[in-house]
């Protein structure tokens, strides 16, 4: 979904809108899945990255601008634990028990009219 809102800066408000958010690349150079005996599944993703392209526009009382941006997020690490209990009918179900995510670097390139 699009993101929009406003922020207060110094002399006034900045209205912004970020639209057409698209994930254009995802890399998982290190990923593993292991079983946790009697409990569930552990998923570990290391040093992942993703690229997101968006359109953006901002407006203040002094100026307005719009353009495209590329966001590159790298050094993403994810550890997720899933439990796998049996439901009432004896079928295995899966639910997320815990999840921890960190990211190292975020690089944002803005292309606009100004």
matplotlib code that plots the C-alpha trace (Angstrom):
import matplotlib.pyplot as plt

x = [0.0, 1.0, 2.4, 1.4, 1.3, 3.0, 5.9, 6.6, 10.0, 11.2, 9.0, 6.2, 4.8, 6.1, 3.4, 4.6, 3.3, 5.2, 3.5, 4.0, 6.2, 7.7, 10.3, 12.5, 15.2, 15.7, 18.9, 19.3, 23.0, 22.8, 19.7, 19.1, 16.2, 16.6, 14.3, 14.0, 13.2, 9.7, 9.1, 9.2, 11.4, 14.1, 14.7, 17.9, 18.6, 21.9, 23.3, 20.2, 19.4, 16.5, 15.9, 12.7, 11.6, 9.0, 7.5, 7.5, 6.3, 6.6, 5.0, 5.8, 4.6, 7.8, 8.1, 6.9, 8.9, 8.3, 10.3, 11.4, 13.6, 15.5, 16.0, 18.7, 18.6, 21.5, 23.0, 19.5, 19.5, 16.3, 15.8, 12.3, 11.0, 7.9, 6.0, 4.4, 1.7, -1.0, -4.5, -7.7, -7.9, -4.3, -3.0, 0.1, -0.4, 2.3, 2.5, 5.2, 6.6, 9.3, 11.0, 14.0, 15.2, 18.0, 19.3, 22.8, 22.7, 20.0, 21.0, 18.3, 18.7, 16.2, 15.7, 13.5, 12.9, 14.9]
y = [0.0, 3.6, 5.6, 9.2, 11.7, 14.8, 15.7, 18.9, 20.5, 23.9, 26.4, 24.2, 20.8, 18.6, 16.5, 13.3, 10.5, 7.3, 5.2, 2.3, 0.5, -2.5, -5.0, -5.5, -7.8, -10.1, -12.1, -14.8, -15.8, -17.7, -19.5, -22.6, -24.5, -26.9, -29.0, -28.4, -31.9, -32.1, -28.4, -27.0, -25.5, -22.8, -20.6, -18.5, -16.1, -14.3, -11.3, -10.9, -7.8, -6.3, -3.5, -1.5, 1.1, 3.8, 7.0, 9.9, 13.5, 16.1, 19.4, 22.3, 25.9, 26.8, 24.1, 20.8, 18.1, 14.5, 11.7, 8.1, 6.5, 3.3, 1.9, -0.8, -2.6, -4.9, -7.0, -8.3, -11.1, -13.0, -15.8, -17.2, -20.1, -21.9, -24.4, -27.4, -28.8, -31.2, -29.8, -31.6, -33.7, -34.9, -32.6, -30.6, -26.9, -24.2, -20.9, -18.3, -18.5, -15.8, -13.7, -11.4, -9.2, -6.7, -4.7, -3.2, -0.7, 1.3, 3.3, 5.6, 7.3, 10.0, 11.2, 14.3, 17.5, 19.7]
z = [0.0, -0.5, 2.4, 3.0, 5.8, 7.1, 9.4, 11.2, 10.4, 11.6, 9.8, 8.7, 7.7, 5.0, 3.3, 1.6, -0.4, -1.4, -4.0, -6.4, -3.9, -5.7, -4.5, -7.5, -6.1, -3.2, -2.4, 0.2, 0.0, 3.3, 4.4, 6.5, 7.9, 10.8, 12.9, 16.6, 18.1, 19.6, 19.0, 15.5, 12.8, 12.9, 9.9, 9.7, 6.9, 6.9, 4.9, 2.8, 0.7, -1.1, -3.5, -3.5, -6.2, -5.4, -6.7, -4.2, -3.8, -1.1, -0.6, 1.8, 1.9, 0.0, -2.7, -4.0, -5.7, -7.0, -8.5, -8.2, -5.6, -5.1, -1.6, -1.1, 2.2, 2.9, 5.8, 6.7, 9.3, 10.2, 12.7, 12.9, 15.1, 14.0, 16.2, 14.6, 16.9, 15.9, 15.7, 17.0, 13.8, 14.0, 11.2, 11.7, 12.0, 11.9, 13.7, 14.2, 17.7, 17.5, 14.9, 15.1, 12.2, 12.0, 9.0, 8.7, 5.8, 4.0, 0.9, -0.6, -4.0, -4.8, -8.4, -8.6, -10.5, -8.1]

ax = plt.figure().add_subplot(projection="3d")
ax.plot(x, y, z, "-o")
ax.set_aspect("equal")
plt.show()
